[in-house]
Amino acid sequence: MTTTMKKLPAVLALLVACLQAPVYAKGTDASQLDGRLNPMGGERAANADGSIPAWSGGLKPGSVTAASNGDYADPFVAQKPLMVISAANAGQYQDLLTPGQQAMLKRFPSYQLNVYPSERTAHMPAAVTAATRANVAAVSLAESGYGLVGYQDGIPFPLPTEPLEVMWNHLARYVGHSVQREMASATVESNGSSTLVTYQQSVHWRSAISDLPEQENALYYSVIRALSPSRVAGEITMVHEPLNQVQEPRSAWQYIPGQRRVRRAPTVAYDTSARYSYGQLTSDGVGGFNGAPDRYDWKLLGKEERLIPYNSYKLASKSLKYADILKANSIDPQLVRYEKHRVWVVEATLKPGNRHVYGKRRFYIDEDTWQIASAEMYDSRGELWRMYENYPMQLADIEVPFPAMDATYDLISARYTTNFMTNEYPQKMVFNALAKKEDYSPAALRRYGK
């Protein structure tokens, strides 16, 4: 029997599965983005008591100054907290606190939430909001929701009706068409001691790859090179993230200096440990959630008003050293600003027969930026294990909502992991540069390693 004949049954099975895979219905009235909703899909109006203000355009270019090294002035530096929530008074605010926040307050006496007036600062470029509007008619979910059809740029589903539409809004959220930066991650022990790793990172989304064919199964390409400590310096990881996560799984390659060769890295996905996180962060937990959603059943729980980190200019300050941020049990609570915002709530339950260290996950997704603001991760017994928080800010000069950093807290071990810190990086991040496909090829990775 020929190789082609041997493969034919598998090909036919895949074809039948694709034909049977549902394409979900979605909202179709794009005019809502001119009225009830803002251009990104968030509710334009204030909430009932005005504690969440109406969206009035966000922070536009010129509204916040940025130094040449990328240090952004805090436009809310004069504001004082409306309240401080600690373990002593948490019961008064149960309706605004996520289960993860409640668990953190109970577990760690030093953890608290400094709550400030809500400021809806999110703003995106006109080209991105125009693409978002066009997506209402152009983009669909396919492959049981595990891929996108017709997507090029912008927010895929500004009028979501399905849980995976909300999750794909996060997966394809606008954080600039590309970014090049140096950053740091840290794993912090229960006593406050930490292990720091620094990197150079380059990420280009499909809209920033100049020669990418329109039908290419690509969401973004990424290269990360470790700079320190010396035992990992020079290690490079390259990732090709697909639009259709089932049709084609994530591709990854690694260059190890000691071996002086490029090899495939097939395990940079799902619940494998994110590199240099020492088991504290899963690969699909970076950024709150990333990668293929096919191992879970998904449920959209609706919208809620919650306290989430927001406008984290103080935390991003270049005047801070990493040691100023990284404290025992959590990052320094005095540096974190919380605000009340509306969030989409999506729950993921592990499918029978599938493997993952998290049996259930719950995500709280900001309505204006589509970034996961907070998440809870449960073990196979249903016990709350870890809590994730993202600390965003609006880079007004380039119209980009972007994380100052994030953190994943382990409620059992009292360890935590952070990502994306740039406080000690003396240069400004570079956004929206173009690349070519060959810049993210295995051959290019070999050149980067020399």
C-alpha positions in Angstrom: 0.0 0.0 0.0 1.4 3.4 -0.9 2.0 6.1 1.7 -0.8 8.2 0.1 -3.3 5.4 0.5 -2.3 4.8 4.1 -3.0 8.4 4.9 -6.3 8.6 3.0 -8.6 7.4 5.9 -7.1 10.0 8.3 -7.5 12.7 5.7 -11.1 11.8 5.1 -11.8 11.7 8.9 -10.3 15.2 9.2 -12.4 16.5 6.3 -15.6 15.1 7.9 -14.8 16.6 11.2 -14.2 20.0 9.6 -17.5 19.9 7.7 -19.3 19.0 10.9 -17.6 21.6 13.1 -20.1 24.3 13.9 -19.7 28.0 13.0 -21.3 29.9 15.8 -23.8 32.7 15.4 -22.8 36.1 16.5 -24.0 39.7 16.8 -24.3 41.4 13.3 -25.3 45.0 14.0 -22.1 46.9 13.6 -24.0 50.2 14.2 -23.9 49.3 18.0 -20.2 50.4 17.9 -21.4 53.9 17.2 -24.0 54.0 20.0 -24.5 51.6 22.8 -21.0 50.3 22.5 -17.6 52.0 22.1 -15.4 51.1 19.0 -13.8 48.2 20.9 -17.1 46.7 22.0 -17.3 47.9 25.6 -20.4 49.5 26.9 -20.2 53.2 26.3 -22.5 54.3 29.2 -21.7 54.6 32.9 -22.9 51.9 35.3 -26.1 52.5 37.4 -24.4 54.4 40.2 -21.8 56.2 38.2 -18.9 54.4 39.9 -17.8 53.2 36.5 -17.8 56.3 34.2 -19.0 56.5 30.6 -16.3 55.9 28.1 -15.4 59.3 26.5 -12.6 58.3 24.1 -9.9 57.2 26.5 -6.4 58.7 26.7 -5.5 60.0 23.2 -2.0 61.0 21.9 -0.7 64.0 23.7 -2.6 63.3 26.9 0.2 61.6 28.7 3.9 62.4 28.4 6.6 59.8 27.9 10.3 60.3 28.5 12.8 59.1 25.9 13.5 56.0 28.0 9.8 55.0 27.9 9.0 56.3 31.4 5.3 57.4 31.3 4.0 60.2 33.5 1.2 59.1 35.8 -1.9 61.2 34.8 -3.6 60.3 38.1 -0.7 60.8 40.5 -2.7 63.3 42.6 -5.6 60.9 43.2 -6.0 59.3 46.6 -7.5 55.8 47.2 -11.2 55.7 47.8 -10.8 52.8 50.1 -8.2 50.2 51.1 -9.5 46.6 51.3 -7.7 44.2 53.6 -8.5 40.9 55.3 -10.1 42.9 58.1 -12.8 44.6 56.0 -13.0 42.3 53.0 -16.5 41.1 54.0 -17.9 44.5 53.1 -16.8 44.2 49.5 -17.5 40.5 48.7 -19.6 41.4 45.6 -16.6 43.3 44.0 -13.8 40.9 44.9 -13.1 37.8 42.8 -12.7 34.5 44.6 -9.0 34.7 43.9 -8.7 38.1 45.5 -10.7 36.9 48.5 -8.4 33.9 48.8 -5.3 36.1 48.6 -6.6 38.4 51.4 -7.2 35.4 53.6 -3.9 33.7 52.8 -1.5 36.7 53.0 -2.0 39.4 55.6 0.3 41.8 53.7 -2.0 41.7 50.6 -4.4 44.5 50.1 -6.3 46.4 47.4 -5.9 50.2 47.1 -9.0 51.2 45.2 -9.0 54.4 43.2 -11.6 56.2 41.0 -12.3 54.3 37.8 -10.8 55.8 34.7 -11.7 54.3 31.3 -8.4 55.2 29.5 -8.5 52.5 26.8 -8.0 53.9 23.3 -7.0 52.2 20.0 -5.9 53.6 16.7 -8.5 54.4 14.1 -7.2 51.7 11.7 -7.7 49.1 14.5 -11.2 50.2 15.4 -12.1 50.3 11.6 -10.8 46.7 11.3 -12.8 45.8 14.4 -16.0 47.2 12.8 -15.4 45.2 9.6 -14.9 42.0 11.6 -18.5 42.1 12.6 -19.4 40.8 9.2 -16.2 39.2 8.2 -15.0 37.0 11.1 -16.4 33.6 12.3 -15.4 30.9 14.7 -14.6 27.5 13.1 -13.2 24.1 14.1 -15.6 23.9 17.1 -14.5 27.4 18.1 -10.7 26.6 18.0 -9.9 28.8 15.1 -10.7 32.0 13.3 -12.0 32.4 9.8 -11.7 35.7 7.9 -9.5 37.5 10.5 -6.7 39.9 9.7 -6.6 42.7 12.3 -8.5 44.4 15.2 -10.8 42.8 17.8 -12.4 39.7 16.1 -15.8 39.8 17.9 -16.8 43.2 19.3 -20.3 41.8 19.7 -19.6 38.4 21.3 -22.3 35.9 22.1 -20.2 32.8 22.7 -17.5 32.1 25.3 -14.8 31.4 22.7 -15.6 34.6 20.9 -14.7 36.4 24.2 -11.5 34.3 24.6 -10.5 34.9 21.0 -10.9 38.6 21.6 -8.3 38.2 24.3 -6.0 36.0 22.2 -6.1 38.5 19.3 -6.3 41.7 21.4 -4.6 44.8 20.2 -1.2 45.4 22.0 0.4 47.0 19.0 1.1 45.5 15.6 4.5 44.5 16.9 6.8 45.2 19.9 10.5 44.9 20.5 11.7 45.2 24.1 13.9 44.0 26.9 12.0 42.7 29.9 12.4 40.6 33.1 10.6 37.8 34.8 11.0 36.6 38.4 10.1 33.7 40.5 9.7 34.8 44.1 9.9 32.4 47.1 7.7 32.6 50.2 10.5 34.4 52.1 10.8 37.1 49.4 14.0 35.9 47.7 13.7 35.9 44.0 15.3 34.5 40.8 15.4 37.0 38.0 15.7 36.3 34.3 16.1 39.0 31.6 15.2 38.7 27.9 15.0 40.4 24.6 11.7 39.9 22.9 10.4 40.6 19.4 6.7 39.9 18.5 5.1 40.6 15.2 1.3 40.0 14.7 0.1 39.0 11.3 -0.7 42.7 10.4 3.0 43.6 10.8 4.5 40.8 8.7 4.8 42.6 5.3 4.9 39.5 3.1 2.5 37.2 4.9 -0.1 35.7 2.5 -3.7 36.7 3.5 -4.7 33.0 4.0 -1.6 32.1 6.1 -2.5 30.3 9.2 -0.6 32.7 11.5 -1.7 34.9 14.4 1.8 36.1 15.5 5.5 35.2 15.4 7.7 35.6 18.5 11.4 35.3 19.3 12.7 35.5 22.9 16.5 35.5 23.7 17.6 35.1 27.3 20.2 37.6 28.5 20.8 36.7 32.1 21.7 34.9 34.3 24.8 33.5 32.6 23.6 29.9 32.8 20.8 30.6 30.4 22.2 33.6 28.5 22.0 33.1 24.7 19.1 30.6 24.7 16.5 31.5 22.1 12.9 30.4 21.6 10.9 31.1 18.5 7.2 30.5 18.3 4.8 30.5 15.3 1.2 30.9 16.7 -1.5 29.8 14.3 -5.0 31.3 13.8 -6.5 27.8 13.6 -5.2 26.0 16.7 -6.5 22.6 15.7 -5.7 22.5 12.0 -2.1 23.3 12.8 -0.7 23.3 16.4 1.8 25.8 17.6 5.3 25.5 16.2 8.3 26.3 18.3 12.1 26.0 17.9 14.9 26.5 20.4 18.6 27.4 20.0 20.8 26.2 22.9 24.3 27.9 22.8 26.1 24.8 24.2 24.7 22.6 21.4 25.1 25.3 18.7 22.0 24.1 16.8 18.3 24.7 16.3 15.9 22.1 17.3 12.1 21.8 17.4 10.5 22.4 20.8 7.1 20.7 20.5 6.2 21.0 24.2 5.9 24.8 24.5 2.2 24.6 25.0 -0.7 23.7 27.4 0.5 22.8 30.9 4.2 22.4 30.3 6.2 24.7 32.6 6.9 28.1 31.0 10.6 28.5 30.6 12.4 29.7 33.7 9.3 29.8 35.8 10.4 26.8 37.8 7.0 25.1 37.5 5.0 28.1 38.8 3.5 29.1 35.4 2.1 26.9 32.7 3.0 27.7 29.1 -0.7 28.5 28.3 -0.9 30.7 31.4 1.5 33.4 30.1 -0.6 36.6 29.7 -3.5 35.0 31.5 -4.2 32.5 28.7 -2.7 31.7 25.3 -2.6 28.9 22.8 -5.2 26.2 21.9 -8.4 26.2 23.9 -9.4 22.6 22.8 -8.8 20.8 26.0 -11.6 22.6 27.8 -15.4 23.0 27.7 -16.2 26.8 27.8 -19.1 28.7 29.4 -19.9 32.4 29.2 -21.1 33.5 32.6 -21.9 37.1 31.5 -20.7 40.4 32.7 -19.9 41.5 36.2 -18.5 44.6 38.0 -15.2 43.8 39.7 -12.2 45.5 41.1 -9.2 44.9 38.8 -5.8 46.4 38.4 -5.8 49.3 36.0 -3.8 52.4 35.0 -0.6 50.9 36.5 1.7 53.9 35.8 3.1 53.8 39.3 4.0 50.2 38.9 5.7 50.8 35.6 7.9 53.7 36.8 11.5 53.6 35.7 12.4 55.0 39.1 11.7 51.5 40.6 14.1 48.7 40.8 12.8 45.1 40.6 13.7 44.7 44.3 11.2 47.5 45.1 8.4 45.6 43.4 9.1 42.0 44.4 8.1 41.3 48.0 7.2 38.2 50.0 3.8 36.7 49.0 2.9 39.4 46.4 4.3 42.4 44.5 4.2 45.5 46.7 0.5 46.3 47.2 1.3 50.0 47.6 2.3 50.1 43.9 -0.9 48.6 42.6 -3.9 50.6 41.6 -7.3 48.9 41.5 -10.5 50.3 39.9 -14.0 49.1 39.4 -14.6 47.9 35.8 -17.0 45.7 33.9 -15.5 42.4 32.9 -16.7 39.4 30.9 -16.5 36.2 32.9 -15.7 33.0 31.1 -15.3 29.6 32.8 -13.3 26.6 31.3 -13.8 23.1 32.6 -11.3 20.3 31.6 -12.9 17.9 29.1 -13.2 14.3 30.2 -10.2 12.3 28.9 -8.0 15.4 28.5 -5.0 16.2 30.6 -4.1 19.5 32.2 -2.9 20.4 35.7 -5.8 22.8 35.9 -9.2 21.1 36.2 -11.1 24.4 36.0 -10.2 28.0 35.2 -12.2 31.3 35.4 -11.3 34.4 33.5 -12.2 38.1 34.0 -11.8 40.0 30.8 -11.8 43.8 30.6 -14.6 45.0 28.3 -12.6 47.8 26.8 -9.2 46.1 26.1 -10.1 42.4 26.1 -7.1 41.7 28.2 -7.6 39.0 30.9 -7.5 41.2 34.1 -7.7 38.4 36.6 -8.0 34.6 36.6 -8.4 31.7 38.9 -7.0 28.3 38.4 -8.3 25.2 40.2 -6.7 21.8 40.6 -8.2 18.4 39.6 -10.0 18.2 43.0 -11.7 21.6 42.5 -9.5 23.4 45.0 -8.4 27.0 44.2 -4.7 26.7 43.5 -3.5 29.9 41.7 -4.6 33.4 40.9 -3.5 35.6 38.0 -3.5 39.4 37.7 -2.5 41.7 34.9 -1.4 45.2 35.6 -2.2 47.3 32.5 -1.6 50.9 31.4 -2.5 53.0 28.3 0.5 54.0 26.3 -1.2 57.1 25.0 1.5 58.3 22.6 1.1 55.1 20.5 -2.6 54.3 21.3 -1.8 50.9 22.9 -3.3 49.3 26.0 -0.3 47.4 27.3 0.7 45.5 30.5 3.2 47.0 32.9 3.7 43.4 34.1 1.6 40.5 35.4 1.8 38.0 38.2 0.7 34.4 38.9 0.3 33.7 42.6 0.4 30.2 44.1 -2.0 30.0 47.1 -0.5 26.7 48.3 3.3 27.3 48.1 3.1 31.1 48.7 5.5 31.5 45.7 4.7 33.6 42.7 5.9 34.4 39.2 6.0 37.7 37.3 6.4 38.6 33.7 7.0 41.6 31.4 8.8 43.9 33.8 10.7 46.7 32.1 11.5 49.1 35.0 15.3 48.6 34.8 15.4 48.6 31.0 16.9 52.0 30.0 15.3 52.3 26.5 11.8 52.8 25.2 9.9 49.8 23.7 9.7 49.9 19.9 6.2 49.3 18.5 4.8 48.8 15.0 7.9 48.0 13.1 7.5 45.7 10.1 9.1 42.2 9.6 9.2 39.6 6.9 8.4 35.9 7.2 12.1 35.0 6.8 12.9 37.0 10.0 11.1 34.2 11.9 12.5 31.2 10.1 14.7 28.5 11.6 17.5 29.7 9.4 17.1 33.2 11.0 17.1 31.6 14.4 20.5 30.0 13.6 21.9 33.5 12.7 20.5 35.0 15.9 22.4 32.4 17.9 25.8 33.3 16.4 
